Amino acid sequence: MNIKPSKKLGKLMLEVNARTEPKVAAALFKTARELPAIRLKKILATTDFSKPSLEGVRYAVALADKVGAAVALVHVIESPSRFAGMESVVLAREDATVIELVERQAARLAERQSRKNLAVTSFVRHGKALHEIAALARGREADLIVIATRGHTGLKRAWLGSTAERVVRHAPCAVLTVASRATSERNDKAPAFQLRRIVVPIDFSETS
């Protein structure tokens, strides 16, 4: 197999002769056989009810509708920080009241996102977002976590929101991060799901 610069824009052109072609084909088929089967049956979508996070929810619902997967929404209530010497001061409503209000909000969002052949469920957890999201994904044996890269937190981060970044690093399953896009405030429906071009970064390691 010889690789040489092409005449067009200096791109590389791959020349496969009759002798090497069967070897290349055999290698490709071997690699394809060794790839694990990817099945998306359970998708977990995170939300903090902000407009950017709803992008992730809509994307998860559109993807699930396309591949026939189930969708569960999760919102994590993180306890407010306590200042030194003020541990006895109540800075917010009681946890039980907050959880009840958030559960209603999550249920309404799940109902709005449900489709004829797709029932969306909702979960509310209390604790650290990273730990609760990972635990729920593990407990439900989720195949994919969908999370927006921006929400109420991490708005100033240049790459990923802090929660999204940590979920990517520690999740027990695959994670799909969804970049925030400008949409109409009245648009609460899942967009038409289309994948036309996919970019896969690789460094030739076994992991990549």
Secondary structure, 3 states (H helix, E strand, C coil): CEEEECCCCCCEEEECCCCCHHHHHHHHHHHHHHCCCCCCCEEEEECCCCHHHHHHHHHHHHHHHHHCCEEEEEEEECCCCCCCCCCCCCCCCCHHHHHHHHHHHHHHHHHHHCECCECEEEEEEECCHHHHHHHHHHHCCCCEEEEECCCCCCCCCCCCCHHHHHHHHHCCCEEEEECCCCCCCCCCCCCCCCCCCCCCCCCCCCCC
